[in-house]
Amino acid sequence: MTEPVYTARYLRYGEQTAEECDSLDEALAFLALGWDRGELSETEIAGPDGKVILEGPELLKRMTDTLV
């Protein structure tokens, strides 16, 4: 198994938390499915270097595209 390199950050019950994922696609799918179920609110995805690579409207668009 590879080291997690993408971090999906989200709010659940008002608390900031994160899930480490092996790929950008996995991070998008994690956030999209949780959002679709009403279990979380997405905030951002950070890349391997820790810098934010997706947030705001662009993150929401990519998540909804994942669900289609």
Secondary structure, DSSP 4 states (H G I P E B T S, - for coil): -PPP-EEEEEEETTEEEEEEESSHHHHHHHHHHHHHTTS-EEEEEE-TTS-EEEEHHHHHHHHHHHH-
